[in-house]
Amino acid sequence: MIKKLFLLFTLITALVTAFSPVKAQHCGFDHAFAIIVDVRDSISGQIIDGLEVFFADSVGIPYKSEWNLIRETTLTIYQKTELFKFGQNQQKGPQSLFEPLTSFPFAINHYMKTLGSDYDFKQSDLILIKDTDGEMNGGYYGTHKVKFKDKNIVSLCKSQQIWQSTEAVNKIKILVTLNPAK
């Protein structure tokens, strides 16, 4: 009798769960956010590769981030440094469900940084962009500082539209156009 009641209870629970309008779904990036920086040449409009992009204080000193050192991942955006450095979201070929993620499927070739929800941003924070390889990326662009706004931070789980829509990415990314030095 107890066995039959247990089976009936299990069946009812399964049916209620299956037809429930709200289903809890786990996101692999719970409590993770991203900042996307799109750096382009002002003349050609092309994305500039090979830059170093940092999150910095009001005078341009890059913040430190242990997140970079402790994140062991296959994602191309992670940089093995203690500085709060952005990596370029470079697509490394086709990805299947059975291969580890190497790049995010959105904002390809843009500079990105993921961070936890505990980061404290200040109104005076900057995005620091340095061109360290000069002519190798099409022209020397020097060093630039860009004001950062916290509206450019996006949740990787709650903002699912960025995974599927270029328009959604365009609304939150930081677009920077640089003039090559002459």
C-alpha positions in Angstrom: 0.0 0.0 0.0 2.8 2.4 0.9 4.6 1.5 -2.3 1.4 2.3 -4.4 0.9 5.7 -2.5 4.6 6.6 -3.2 4.2 5.8 -6.9 1.0 7.8 -7.1 2.6 10.8 -5.3 5.6 10.6 -7.7 3.3 10.4 -10.8 1.2 13.4 -9.6 4.4 15.4 -8.8 5.8 14.6 -12.3 2.5 15.7 -14.0 2.3 18.9 -12.0 5.9 19.7 -12.8 5.5 18.9 -16.5 2.4 21.1 -17.0 3.5 23.9 -14.7 3.6 27.3 -16.5 6.8 28.3 -14.8 9.9 26.2 -15.1 13.1 27.0 -13.3 16.0 26.9 -15.8 19.6 27.1 -14.8 21.8 29.5 -16.7 25.5 28.6 -17.0 26.3 32.3 -16.5 24.3 32.9 -13.3 25.3 36.2 -11.7 27.6 37.0 -14.6 27.6 40.2 -16.5 29.4 41.4 -19.6 30.8 44.7 -21.0 31.2 44.8 -24.8 33.5 47.3 -26.5 33.4 47.7 -30.3 36.6 49.6 -31.4 36.6 50.7 -35.1 38.8 52.6 -37.4 37.1 56.0 -38.1 38.0 56.0 -41.8 37.3 52.4 -42.9 34.7 51.4 -40.2 36.6 48.1 -39.7 37.1 46.5 -36.3 40.6 47.2 -35.0 42.3 44.0 -33.9 45.3 43.7 -31.6 44.4 46.3 -29.0 44.7 46.2 -25.3 41.5 47.3 -23.6 41.3 47.8 -19.8 38.8 49.0 -17.2 40.5 51.8 -15.4 40.1 54.4 -12.7 39.6 58.2 -13.4 43.3 58.7 -14.2 43.7 55.7 -16.4 45.3 53.2 -14.1 43.8 49.7 -14.9 42.0 48.0 -12.0 43.1 44.7 -10.8 40.8 41.7 -11.1 41.4 38.3 -9.6 38.5 37.1 -11.8 41.0 36.9 -14.7 43.4 34.7 -12.8 40.9 32.3 -11.3 38.8 31.8 -14.5 40.1 28.7 -16.2 38.0 28.5 -19.4 38.3 28.0 -23.1 36.7 31.3 -23.9 38.9 33.5 -26.1 38.0 36.7 -24.1 39.8 35.6 -20.9 43.3 37.0 -20.4 45.7 35.5 -17.9 46.6 38.7 -16.1 45.7 40.3 -12.8 44.5 43.4 -14.6 40.9 44.1 -15.5 41.6 43.4 -19.2 39.2 42.8 -22.0 39.8 40.0 -24.5 38.7 39.9 -28.1 35.8 37.6 -28.8 37.3 35.7 -31.7 35.4 32.9 -33.2 37.6 29.8 -33.3 35.5 27.8 -35.9 32.2 25.9 -35.6 31.0 25.0 -32.2 28.8 22.0 -31.4 26.8 21.1 -28.3 29.6 18.7 -27.4 32.5 21.0 -27.7 33.4 23.6 -25.0 32.4 27.2 -25.8 35.4 29.1 -27.2 33.6 32.4 -28.0 30.3 33.9 -27.3 27.9 33.6 -30.3 27.4 37.3 -30.3 29.6 40.4 -30.6 32.1 38.5 -32.6 35.5 40.3 -32.7 34.5 42.9 -30.2 36.4 43.2 -27.0 34.5 41.7 -24.0 34.9 41.3 -20.3 32.7 39.2 -18.0 32.5 40.0 -14.3 30.6 38.9 -11.3 27.7 40.8 -9.7 29.8 42.1 -6.9 31.8 44.7 -8.8 31.4 48.3 -7.7 31.5 50.8 -10.5 32.1 54.5 -10.1 30.9 57.3 -12.3 34.5 58.3 -13.0 35.6 54.9 -14.4 37.2 54.7 -17.8 37.7 52.2 -20.6 41.5 52.5 -21.5 42.4 51.5 -25.0 46.1 51.0 -26.0 47.5 50.1 -29.4 50.7 48.2 -28.6 51.4 46.6 -32.0 51.2 49.8 -34.0 51.3 49.2 -37.8 50.4 45.5 -37.5 46.7 46.4 -37.1 46.6 48.9 -39.9 47.8 52.0 -38.2 49.0 53.3 -34.9 46.1 54.5 -32.9 47.8 55.6 -29.7 46.2 55.4 -26.2 42.6 56.6 -25.6 40.4 56.9 -22.6 36.6 56.6 -22.9 34.0 57.4 -20.2 32.2 54.3 -19.0 28.6 54.2 -18.2 27.0 51.4 -16.1 24.1 51.2 -18.6 26.6 49.3 -20.7 26.7 46.3 -18.4 24.5 43.4 -19.4 23.4 40.3 -17.6 24.4 37.2 -19.5 21.3 35.3 -18.2 18.5 37.8 -17.9 19.2 39.5 -21.2 18.8 36.5 -23.4 18.1 38.8 -26.4 21.9 39.6 -26.7 22.5 35.9 -27.5 20.2 36.2 -30.6 20.1 39.8 -31.7 22.7 42.1 -33.2 20.3 45.0 -32.4 20.3 44.1 -28.7 24.1 44.0 -28.6 24.2 47.4 -30.5 22.1 49.0 -27.7 24.4 48.1 -24.9 27.9 48.0 -26.4 30.4 50.8 -26.1 31.2 52.0 -29.6 34.6 53.7 -30.0 36.0 55.1 -33.3 39.7 55.8 -33.4 41.7 57.9 -35.9 45.0 56.4 -36.9 48.0 58.6 -36.1 49.7 60.2 -39.0 
